[in-house]
Amino acid sequence: MSASRTAVVTGGMSGFGAGMAARLAADGVRVITLDIAEGADLAVDVTDEAAVHAAARPRRAGW
């Protein structure tokens, strides 16, 4: 896989999301986790649409 690819994984700190994040990272994909759990790249309640937009807005240029 290309290192230039990035995936945003919601719920990436546990369960299915954590598994997906690990698999993508193993395939060479840069992974950004969004979760309310400690350790996420971005602490975001993904049920709050405004919070998701606010989290992504200042980072779009770097993704």
Secondary structure, DSSP 8 states (H G I E B T S, - for coil): --TT-EEEEETTTSHHHHHHHHHHHHTT-EEEEEESSTT-SEE--TT-HHHHHHHHGGGGGG-
